[in-house]
Structures are given as structure tokens and as C-alpha cells.
Amino acid sequence: MSDKNPMTREELREKVEEYLANGGEIVQLRYAAEKDLNKSRRNFFHKDKAIAGSKKSEDALAREDDKEKTMIFSKTDRWRKE
């Protein structure tokens, strides 16, 4: 999906249904901000490079994992709306 061809409502509905069918849980559905997109791109980049053997990318992923572990609430709990 590129910025020029956004996902249609039907495609989004199908993706959400697939996610739920595979055991996922939706805690909040919202549009992704530019910051969210950039973080996701960086994370994907590092995962791809780590698979290829990049030590720097493995370290970056480890730092992000360590940062998440220091949070009081999990990512899911932080996004949950009561």
C-alpha cells in the first residue's frame, strides 16, 4: 500500500476480519499518524536487516524491546479504551 493508493474500506474490513480470525484483538482503531508510519517503517527495515545478519539492526530491535519492557503497561493496555 502506498500513500497514493490508500486502502479501500473493503480492503480494511477484510484485513480487520483476518486479524480477528487469527486471534488478534482490536483495542482502538484510528488513522496512523506520520510518527506511527515512520516508526513502523524503521521497525520493518531493522527486522529485514536483522534477518540478513546486521548486528546494528539486531541491536536497534533489542533496544526497542528493552524500552517496551520498561513500560508500566503493555502496548495493548496503553491502547485499550475502557
C-alpha positions as CSV (number, residue, x, y, z in Angstrom):
1,M,0.0,0.0,0.0
2,S,1.4,3.4,-1.0
3,D,0.4,6.9,0.1
4,K,-1.0,7.4,-3.4
5,N,-3.3,4.3,-3.3
6,P,-4.9,4.2,0.2
7,M,-6.6,1.1,1.3
8,T,-10.3,0.9,0.4
9,R,-12.9,0.4,3.1
10,E,-13.5,-3.2,1.8
11,E,-9.7,-4.0,2.0
12,L,-9.6,-2.5,5.5
13,R,-12.6,-4.6,6.6
14,E,-11.0,-7.7,5.2
15,K,-7.7,-7.1,6.9
16,V,-9.5,-6.4,10.3
17,E,-11.6,-9.6,9.9
18,E,-8.4,-11.6,9.1
19,Y,-6.6,-10.2,12.1
20,L,-9.5,-11.0,14.4
21,A,-9.9,-14.5,12.9
22,N,-6.2,-15.2,13.7
23,G,-6.7,-14.4,17.4
24,G,-6.0,-10.6,17.3
25,E,-7.8,-8.1,19.5
26,I,-8.7,-4.6,18.5
27,V,-8.3,-2.2,21.3
28,Q,-8.5,1.1,19.3
29,L,-8.9,1.7,15.6
30,R,-7.6,5.0,14.4
31,Y,-5.8,6.5,11.5
32,A,-2.0,6.2,11.7
33,A,-0.2,9.5,12.3
34,E,3.1,10.3,10.4
35,K,5.0,9.4,13.5
36,D,3.4,5.9,13.6
37,L,4.1,5.3,10.0
38,N,7.8,6.3,10.4
39,K,8.2,4.1,13.4
40,S,6.6,1.2,11.6
41,R,8.9,1.7,8.6
42,R,12.0,1.8,10.8
43,N,11.0,-1.3,12.7
44,F,10.3,-3.2,9.4
45,F,13.6,-2.0,8.0
46,H,15.5,-3.3,11.1
47,K,13.7,-6.6,11.1
48,D,14.6,-7.2,7.5
49,K,18.2,-6.2,8.0
50,A,18.5,-8.3,11.2
51,I,17.3,-11.4,9.3
52,A,20.1,-10.6,6.8
53,G,22.6,-10.6,9.7
54,S,23.0,-6.9,10.5
55,K,24.3,-6.5,14.1
56,K,23.3,-2.8,14.2
57,S,19.7,-3.7,13.3
58,E,19.6,-6.5,15.9
59,D,20.8,-4.0,18.5
60,A,18.2,-1.5,17.4
61,L,15.4,-4.1,17.8
62,A,16.8,-5.2,21.2
63,R,16.8,-1.5,22.4
64,E,13.2,-1.1,21.3
65,D,12.3,-4.4,23.0
66,D,14.1,-3.3,26.2
67,K,12.3,0.1,26.1
68,E,8.9,-1.7,25.8
69,K,9.8,-3.9,28.8
70,T,10.3,-0.8,31.0
71,M,6.8,0.5,30.4
72,I,4.4,0.0,33.3
73,F,1.6,-1.1,31.0
74,S,1.9,-3.2,27.8
75,K,1.4,-1.7,24.4
76,T,-2.0,-3.4,24.3
77,D,-3.0,-2.0,27.7
78,R,-1.8,1.5,26.7
79,W,-4.1,1.5,23.6
80,R,-7.1,-0.1,25.4
81,K,-10.1,2.1,25.8
82,E,-12.5,1.3,28.7
